[in-house]
Amino acid sequence: MSALVLGPHLRHVSHHTATIWVETERPCEVRVISEEHGVDASARTFTVHGHHYALVEIDGLAPGSRIPYKVLTDGETVWPEDDGFPPSQIRTLKDDDGLRISFGSCRRSPGTVEEFGYDALAAFAERLRTGGDTVAWPDILLMVGDQVYADELSDEMRAFIGGRRGPDEPPADEAADYEDYTHLYKLAWHGDPAVRWLLSTVPTFTIFDDHDIRDDWNTSYAWRQEMWAQPWWKDRITGGIGSYWIYQHLGNLSPQERASNSIFEALRKASDATGDAGAVLDEFAEKADKEPASTRWSYAHDWGGTRLIVVDSRCSRLLTEDRRGMLDDEEFEWLDGQCQGGMDHLLIASSLPYLLPMAIHHAESWNEALAGGAWGKRGAGLGEKIRQAADLEHWAAFERSFRDVAADIVAVGRGERGPAPASISFLSGDIHYSYLARVTTPALQSKVSQIVCSPLRNPLMGRFKWANRVAYSRASGGPFRLLAKLAKVPVPPIRWRMTEGPWFHNAIATVELSGLDCNVRWETPHDGGRLAEMGRARVT
């Protein structure tokens, strides 16, 4: 028997298929069974840097299935454990048009309540565990960035690193390589029994943000040059990207996409041939960073009348001396092709909010122009310093990319790419407070909105909270728009206004889609970690 190190995680599901991801203690055969429902599927582990993983793919399931399951390694049952939690279930999507997506971002774990407040993800798990038949379950859990913090370590993570290298060995007080990352994921997803159970029974999809790698990851060409000049950066970036591919990205893919994935095939072959595919993964991860067009982290899935597009707004950035884009050319072409009508709802998940409060939007667009030389060489140097110091690297700081996406959304919302959806919604996190913004550009048939939910567990404090509250106010946008105008930044091609929020609490949001209706609810944990409604809105 090989014990579970991490998992099981219920990852990609459809109406008829499900994927279970695990990390095991030793190489083994992993089986997922449900005797009463006739489920029996298996997969051999593959090995990367001494760690052993398997993805078990299950097919032929009925829509809307709720199937309790067991995990066996080499014929011995290792899950469920005798921990008082209900049986984990395989949960396929229903045939009707309804869909519930719960989402959030920015989760620090472990840590105390005094440090980071109550954990919204753990509170959500407890409600599902104890609520019985009266609780409405999500069909999907979407985690939109900063699942782990590789550059802001917990005491437990520091203790682990201290057993591997000296305290002054660079990078000081940060994850350094693949092995460090494996422990980050273990602490984040195994430390709380409620969260571990939640991930075993609710289908989960993810995308990374900066702290999954490092604060301000890929903020600019200058930032990339500075990082690659560090002697420790190669191990850090290959460890971060490689571990993300294993622990997060593989589970986002459908069985068909995994079957045609050349890297997945190469890893399994190398593991079988040499006993460890770490070198193959490292080579892939280094290339993915240096040649962003070589890999696609974005993905899209259609479920009934809903299309969910999850956009990589970090690794696929175009950053050269003379060009910058939130997405490189190949990635934008892919996104452009996915933005189509003919469905009830179009959801676009991006870790970074597309629509920010106006003051922040104009400040970032001004800063991009300044750093690009709008006020001369001296101003460009100042602009780069401000950009990195103030984290000015959202969609507004990539003006051309912002305008290109706006053109797509307007075309879809006006019915120029097939019948206009009832709603087009951006789902985002990152900024550590929650809100709803509504597009007010006329002549759109679709209701277009930005829904932000952040953080799951890492609230803004002190002057940062105060500054963002001020920036959220409508009156604060004028001076920054004037700065942008003086730097010859054009007026944004769409208009929007903030209508709900801001809420500066740990939170999880749920988007409810039914027919042509789209509603959203934000909840926050309080009174010992129990969820309470923070806000709600009708989107359509």
Secondary structure by P-SEA (a helix, b strand, c coil): ccccccccccccccccbbbbbbccccbbbbbbbbcccbbbbbbbbbbcccbbbbbbbbccccccccccbbbbcccccccccccccccccbbbbbcccbbbbbcccccccccccccccccaaaaaaaaaacccccbbbbcbbbbcccccccccccaaaaaaaaaccccccccccccccaaaaaaaaaaaccccaaaaaaaaccbbbbccccccccccccccaaaaaaaaaccaaaaaaaaaaaaaaaccccccccaaaaaacaaaaaaaaaaaacccaaaaaaaaaaaaaacccccccccccccccbbbbbbbccccccccccccccccaaaaaaaaaaccccccbbbbbbcccccccaaaaaaaaaaaaaaaccccaaaaaaaaaaaaaacccccccaaaaaaaaaaaaaaaaaccccccccbbbbbbccccccbbbbbcccccccbbbbbbbcccccccccaaaaaaaaaaccccaaaaaaaaaaaccccccbbbbbccccccccbbbbbbbcccbbbbbbbbbcccbbbbbccccccc
